[in-house]
Amino acid sequence: MDHGVGSTGESLRPVWPHADALITRDCRSLRFAGKYADVVALSTGDPTALRPTVDAATRRRVATMPEPRLDTALVLGGNGFLGAHLIGRLSCDPGITEVVAMIRPTETESARRRLQATIDRYEVAVDMGKVRIVEGNPTARFFGLDREGYTALADSIGLIYNCASSTDYLSSYVDLRDDWFLSLLRVLEFSITRTRKHITYVGSIGAHLYQRAEDFRRPDSWWYSGYAQMKWVNAVLLGWLADDDTFSVTLCEAPYILGSTQRGLDPGRAYSFWRIIEVAIAVGAIWDGPGMNYVPVDVICEVMVDNAQADVPMARMLPSNPTDYSHRLYAELLGLDLVTWDEFYRRVADLAGEKFAATMLGDNIDVLMRKVHKPEAIFPADHDTSWCDHRRLFELYFSTVTLKDLLSGRRAPAMTGA
């Protein structure tokens, strides 16, 4: 297993000695070299700083547990785009008897109503007869449940799908740490509480922005964000645990997760991809570069469910388009000019100003995309990739997404090439 996702390939520090530090009292099974081992690993770009030691008593206790049951599943982040589709996929699986969706209620909406609104928005098929909603918080101790409720939940679950996260690109890693790193430690502890459970954690290929020593010293930005740093840290931790028999984990690194192969509906403007498409429509051009890596939401759900139910689940997957394509396809479907990166940047700067271009496009998105959107796609061996028809899928996506002209506020014209 590659312990350092986007690692530097060089050791910036000596291998860290095993120590006996708890990062959080909510995960007593894992010991680290220091209380802030994650911060040290990120600050130095050294994955070995985050190498955990499994408590010996925990190792003996878990060794007596049977393999995870495969008929019950807990979805954390069930009210999100991916989480709702995953609930639908699991609920329609004949081998699954119960799907537990953990959702936070708001002051104005119940957890059930929030889930139903997401299901309706994306037209997800769900067998609600199999779905049990738990009002909980994946970032809180014991998920915000009382001890009895937490123990009962731990007794009943076999598969955990951790889709909960924050796509906040403006907050620092320190701001995100308590919620999204410490919460992963709590989920790991939950996975060996009462029974052994298999965790599928949804990571991000954005973690691959961190490849060289200087990447870890960059100031935070839209691309080199606290969110990407959090995904790097969590991927490193899971990489170490994949080599240990105590925990059963799968890191599922995700590219852009777009709409399903049949509906084509996704969060739209919440994605930076769609913002870039809006800019391209506004200037009538897109640069001649590689198409982004993506996976339809129903495909990633299928892969995650099939893998977790396998006799030997893969420790790392990267479900992504298995064949390459380029922005020429976008240009054809949207009626845009295909230009060089410099020309594309100049058109945006001329129309919207240098400040807007620098903020939206960074130094060079083309370089970043070539770094992050790697050609590899990692699927289970028997996965059928016939879904990957780029033209058909982007015709569907461009015809269903609601865009607007970023520079005028008007709704963007519909796709012209389909």
N, C-alpha and C positions, 0 to 999 in steps of 0.2 A: 504493500500500500504506500502511496506517495503521501507521507505525513505532512509535508508542507505544500499545500495548494498554492501555486505561484511562488514557491520557495526560491531563494536566491541561488541555490546550487553550491553555495559556499558556506562554511560555518563561520559566523561572525564572532561567536564566542565558543569556549569549550563546551562539551556536553555537560548539561546541568546535572549536579548530583541529585539523587533521590532525597527527598526531604519529607517532612511530616506536617505540611501546612494545609489547613482547610481554607478554601476560597470562600465557601459559604457553609454555614451550619446545616443547611438544607440538603447537602450532599456529602455525607460523612464517609461514603465509600471510596472517594477519590482524594488522594493527597498529592500536593504539588510542591515544587521547589520554593514557592513563596506565595503569600496571600494574593499578590497581584501578578502571578505568573503569566497571565494572559496579556497584561499590559507590557511586561518585559518582552514577551515573544513578539508582540507587534512593534514595539519600539526598536528592537534590534533586528527584526526580520529573521529570528532564529526559532524554528519550530521546536527544537529540543527543550527550550525553556518551558514549554507547555506540556511536556511529557508527564503523564500522571502515573502514580503508583496506586494499584488497587489494594485496598485494605485486606489484609490476610484473612480476617474473620469473615469479611464479605465474600471473598473468593470461595472459602469453604462452604458457606451457607448457600450460595447460588449454585455451586456444583451439584448439590443434591436436588435442585429443582428440575422438573421436567421441561422439555422444550416448550416454547410459547404456543398457546392454543391459537388456532387459525380462524375461529368462527365468530370472534367479536373484535371490534375495532373502535378506537378512540381517535377522533379527528380534532386536533387543536388548530384554531384558526378556521373553524368551519363556516364562518360567515363571509370569508373572503372568496374571491373569484375561483381560485384553485380548490379551496376547501369545500365549497358548495358542490363543485363537480365531483370531487372525490367522494363526498357523502352519497351523491347519486350513483356513482359507479359501485360503491360498496353495497348500497342498499339493494341493488339489482343483482348482486352476486348470489347464486343459490347456496354457496358455501358459507355465507355470512348470515348469522341469525340476529345480530344486533349491531347497530352503528350508534355510538355515543358521540354527539356533537357538542363540544364545549364552546359556549358562546356567551359573551358578556352582554347583559341587558343594558339599556341606557335609561336615562330619566324619563324618556318619552316612549320607548319601545321595548317590548319584552324580547327575550332571546328568540322565542319562536317566531315572532313577527319579523324580526330582523332576518332570520334565515329564510323565511318564506319570500321576503322581498328580493333577496339575492337570487333565489331559485327562479322566481318569476322573471327577473331582469335578464337572466342568461338562458332562460328556457331549458332548465335542467330537469331531466326525468328522475324523480325520486320516489321510492317506495316508503312513504312516511310511516307505514305500519312497522317498519324495522328500525326507525330512528327514535332514539331517546335523547332529548335535549337536556344538558346539564348547564345550569347557569354558573359559570366559573370564569376564572381569569388565569390564563396560562403563565402570566408573569408574577403571580402572587404565590406566597408560601402555601403549600397544600392546595394550590389552584384556587384559593379563596374559599375552600370547602371546610366544614367542620371535620374533626378527626374521624368521626363515624362515616361520614359521606366519602371522605378520601380513602379510607380503608376498604369500604364496600366497592368503590370504583376500582381500586387496585386488585381486588379479588376477581373482578368480572372481565378484565380486559386481556387480550392476547396480542393485539397489533396496535401500535401507536403511529399515527401519521402527524408529524409536526410541521404544519403549514403556517403557523403563527409567526409573524414578523412585522417589521415596519419598513416600508420603502421610503423612509425619510432621508433624503440625500443632503440635508442641511445640518443635521445634528452630528456632533462628534462621536467617536467611539465611546468616550467616557460617558456621554449622555445616554447612549444606547445600552451600555454594559449591563446595568442592573436588570433591565427588562429582558434583553435578548441573549446575553451570554449566561448570566446566572440562572435564567429560566431554563436554558438547556441543561444545566447541571441538575436542576430540580427534576426535569423530565427523565434524565438518566437515572436518578435515584428512584423515581417512581417505577421505572422499568424493571427494577429488581426488588420492589416492595411486594411482599406476599407471594407473588408469582413472577416468573421470568416473562418478559415481553420483548417483542421485536420493534425497534424504532426505525422509522423511515423519516429522515430529516431533509427538508428541501433547502438546499444551498443555492448558490448563484455563481455563474461563470464570471461575474464581476470580481470575484476573489482573485482571478487570474491576472488582474491588473498589477498585482504585487508579485513581481518576478525577480527584480534586481534589488540590490541593497539600497540604491537611491530612491526606489519607489516607496520604501518605508519611511523615508525622511521627507517626502513631499508634504507641503501644506495641504490641508483638507480642501477639496473642491467638489464640484458636482459629480465628477467621475471618480476621483480618488477620495471617496467619501467615508464617513463613519460607518455607513451601511455596508459598503464593500469590505471595510476592515473587519466588521463584526462577522461577516460571512467567511472571511479568511480564518479568523480565530476559531470559529466553530468547526470549520472543515479540518483544521489542523488537529483539534482535539479528537474529533471522530476518527480521523486517520490513525491516531495512536490506539484508540479503543478497538478498532477493527482487528488489530493484531492480538487482542486479548479475549479469552474464552468467556469472561464474566458477562460482558455486555453483548447483546445482539443488535447490531446497528447497520444501517445503510445510509450513506450520503448520496442523495440524489441531486446532483448539480443541475441547475435549470438555466437554460438560455431564456430569451423572451418567450413567455407562455401566451400564445395567441388563442383565438377562439377555436371552437371544436371544428372538426373536419366537416360537419354537417350544418351547424348553425352559424359559425363564424363570428360570434359575439364575444367581445372581450372588453376590458375597462376603457379602451380607447385613449382619450387624452391624458389619462393618468400615467401612461407609458411615455418615456422619453422618445421612443421610436416614433410614435404618432406625432409628437411635437416636431420632430425633424421632417416627417412627411408633410406636415402643415407648412413648414418653412419652404420646403421644396416646391410645393404647389404655389406658394406666394410669389416665388421668384421665377417660376416656370422652368426649373432645371433641378437636376440632381447630379452629384458627382459620380464619376466612373470608378466604382469601387465594389468590393464584395458585398453580397447581400448578408444581412444579419442572420445569425443563427437563431432558430426558433423551434418551438414544438407546439403542436395543437394541444389544447388542454385535455381533450379526451384521450390523446395518445399518452401523455405523461401519467394520467390517472391509471390507465390500463397497465402501463409498465410498473408503476409503484405497487399496484395491487398484486399483479402476477409475481413480481419478485419477492414480496413479503410472504407469499404463500408457497414459495418454492422450498424444496427440501434443504437446499443450501443457498440462502439469499446472497446476492452479490453485495459486497461491502461498498462499492462505489458504482454509480451509474451517471451517465450524462446523455439523457435522451434528447436528441437534437436532429436537425435535418441531416440525413446521411449523405446527401449529394450537394455539391456547391451550386451557387447561382450568383448572379451579379445584379447591380442596380439597373442594368439595361432592362430587366423585366419590369421594374417599377416605372422606368421612363416610358416604356411601351404602353403599359396599362393606364398610366395617368396622363399621357400626352405631354411629357416633359422633355426638355433638351438634356442630352447626356454630355456633361462638361468635365473638365479637370477639377480637382479639389480647389486649386487656387482661384479658378474662375467662379466656382460655386460660392466660395467664401466672399469673393469680391462682390458678387451680385447681392448677397445678403447684407453685407456692410453698406453698399450703396443705397439699398432700399430702406434698411432699418437702422443703420448707424453701426459704427465700429464696436460700441459698448455692447449692443444687443448681440452682434455676431460673436464676440469674444465670450460672452456669457453662455449663449446657447450652443455654440459649436466648439468651444474650447480652443486649444492650440491647433489640434488636428484630429477630429473624430475618426477620420479614415485610419490613422495610425492606431488609435485606441481600439477600433473595431477589429483590425487585423491582429492585434495582440490578444484580445479577449475571445473573439469568436473563432475559436480554433476549429480545424476541420474534423477533429475526432468526434465520433458519436459512439457512446457506450450503451448498448442495449443487452438484455438477456439474449442468449444465443439463438433462441427460436423466434425472436421478434420479427413480425412481418412489416417491412418498411414500404409497402406499396402505397401507403397513405401519402407519401412524399411526392406530390405533384405540385411543384411550385406555382405554375401558372394558374391551375384550378383554384388552389388555396388562396392566392393573393387576389384573384378576381373576386372570390367570396369575401375576403376581408375588406377590400377596398369598397365593396358595394354595401357593406353593412355598418361600417364604422361611421360615427358622426364627427366630422372635422369642421374646423373653421379656419379662415384666413387669419393667421396669427397677427398679421401686421395691420389688419383693418377691423377685425372682430366679426367679419361676415362669415357665413357658412361657406366652406370651400366647395368648389364645383364637384359634381359626382365623377366617378371614374369614366374615362372616355374610351378605353381600349377594349372593353368587354362587350 
